[in-house]
Amino acid sequence: MKTGQRLEAVANVATILMVIIFGATMLRDQRSSIRRAPPRFDEAKKGFDLKTKLPDVDWRKNHRTIVLGLQTTCHFCSDSAPFFQKLSAVAAGKATIIAVLPQTVPDSTAYLAGKGIHVDAIRQSQLESIGVSGTPTVLFVDQQAKVTDVWRGKLPPEKEAEVLAAVTKN
């Protein structure tokens, strides 16, 4: 074998080894960063306690409370307005509805009124603080401020019916 061919073969082997080492290093770093990633905020789920998250709500006086996690800038919230109108009509006298939005109370009031959504109270809070990471979210909450049911996103008709049925059951 000539010197030039030998040099070319050594260069090719060295290049292949460098690619393998580089790939292995990247894979190792990616795996370790996955292990070190901070845990994602625990979204509201059954048993999640809202007592300290919304301290000015008297949970004991309400037999059942429905908390709506909404945003004025969420098109899914706007698209769900007809469902929220039905929900407020069905819930009248059966449950208290509290809308929680990150926007100011006056902005939230105007938004809900413009969509024809009636609620009993409006609170301004960062949604993550009540365990809501996506909007719209519907939370059913008991007298101890514990979440008993959760529905997320723009609901299909069968899930809307499920929520409405849950309001009417004792």
C-alpha positions in Angstrom: 0.0 0.0 0.0 1.4 3.4 -0.9 1.9 6.1 1.7 -0.9 8.3 0.3 -3.4 5.5 0.4 -2.3 4.6 3.9 -2.7 8.3 5.0 -6.1 8.4 3.4 -7.2 5.2 5.2 -6.0 6.5 8.5 -7.8 9.8 7.9 -11.1 8.0 7.1 -10.8 5.8 10.2 -10.1 8.9 12.3 -13.1 10.7 10.9 -15.4 7.7 11.6 -14.1 7.5 15.2 -14.6 11.2 15.7 -18.2 11.0 14.5 -18.9 8.0 16.8 -17.4 9.8 19.8 -19.3 13.0 19.0 -22.6 11.1 18.6 -22.0 9.2 21.9 -21.2 12.4 23.7 -24.3 14.2 22.4 -26.5 11.2 23.3 -25.1 11.0 26.8 -25.6 14.8 27.4 -29.1 14.6 26.1 -30.0 11.7 28.4 -28.5 13.4 31.4 -30.4 16.7 30.7 -33.6 14.7 30.5 -32.9 13.3 33.9 -32.1 16.7 35.3 -35.1 18.5 33.8 -37.3 20.1 36.4 -40.6 18.4 36.9 -43.5 20.0 35.1 -46.0 21.8 37.2 -48.6 19.4 38.5 -51.8 20.3 36.7 -55.0 20.3 38.7 -56.3 16.8 39.1 -58.7 15.1 41.4 -57.8 15.8 45.0 -55.9 19.1 44.2 -56.5 21.6 47.0 -57.6 25.1 46.0 -58.0 26.4 49.6 -54.7 28.3 49.6 -54.8 29.0 45.9 -58.0 31.0 46.0 -58.2 32.0 49.7 -61.0 34.5 49.4 -63.5 31.9 48.3 -65.8 30.5 51.0 -65.8 26.9 49.8 -67.9 25.7 52.7 -70.9 27.8 51.8 -71.0 26.4 48.3 -72.3 22.9 48.0 -70.4 22.6 44.7 -68.2 25.1 43.0 -67.3 25.2 39.3 -64.0 26.9 38.6 -63.5 28.0 35.0 -59.8 28.6 34.0 -60.0 31.0 31.1 -58.1 33.7 29.2 -59.5 36.6 27.2 -56.9 35.9 24.5 -57.7 32.1 24.2 -59.7 31.4 21.0 -60.7 28.0 22.5 -62.3 29.8 25.4 -64.2 32.1 23.0 -65.2 29.1 20.8 -66.5 27.4 24.0 -68.7 30.3 25.0 -72.0 28.6 23.9 -71.1 25.7 26.2 -70.3 28.0 29.1 -73.6 29.8 28.6 -75.4 26.4 28.8 -73.3 25.4 31.8 -74.2 28.6 33.7 -77.9 28.1 33.0 -77.8 24.4 34.1 -75.7 25.3 37.2 -78.0 28.1 38.4 -79.1 27.2 41.9 -77.0 24.0 41.9 -73.5 25.3 41.9 -71.5 28.5 42.2 -69.4 29.4 39.2 -66.1 31.2 39.6 -64.1 32.3 36.6 -60.4 32.7 37.1 -58.5 34.6 34.5 -55.0 36.2 34.5 -56.4 39.4 33.1 -57.7 42.2 35.3 -61.2 41.8 36.8 -62.6 44.6 34.7 -61.2 43.2 31.5 -62.4 39.7 32.4 -65.9 41.0 33.3 -66.1 42.7 29.9 -64.9 39.6 28.1 -67.4 37.3 29.9 -70.3 39.7 29.4 -69.4 40.1 25.7 -69.5 36.3 25.3 -72.8 36.0 27.3 -71.2 33.9 30.0 -72.8 34.4 33.5 -70.6 33.6 36.5 -71.1 34.2 40.2 -67.6 35.6 40.8 -64.5 36.5 38.9 -60.9 36.3 40.3 -57.7 37.4 38.8 -54.9 34.9 39.2 -52.1 33.3 37.2 -53.7 30.1 36.1 -50.6 28.0 36.9 -51.2 28.9 40.5 -54.5 27.0 40.6 -53.0 24.1 38.7 -54.3 25.1 35.2 -51.8 24.9 32.4 -54.2 25.1 29.4 -57.4 26.9 28.7 -60.2 26.5 28.9 -60.3 24.2 32.0 -63.4 23.3 34.0 -62.8 22.2 37.6 -65.5 20.9 39.9 -64.6 21.6 43.5 -66.2 20.3 46.7 -66.8 22.1 50.1 -63.3 21.3 51.3 -61.8 23.1 48.2 -60.7 19.8 46.7 -61.0 19.3 43.0 -63.3 16.4 42.2 -63.4 16.5 38.4 -61.4 18.2 35.6 -62.1 18.8 32.0 -59.5 20.5 29.8 -59.6 22.2 26.4 -62.5 22.8 23.9 -64.7 19.9 24.7 -66.4 17.7 22.1 -70.2 17.4 22.4 -70.1 14.2 24.4 -67.7 15.7 27.0 -69.9 18.8 27.2 -72.9 16.5 27.9 -70.8 14.8 30.6 -70.0 18.1 32.4 -73.7 19.2 32.2 -74.8 15.8 33.6 -72.3 16.1 36.4 -73.8 19.4 37.4 -77.3 18.0 37.8 -76.4 14.8 39.7 -76.4 15.1 43.5 
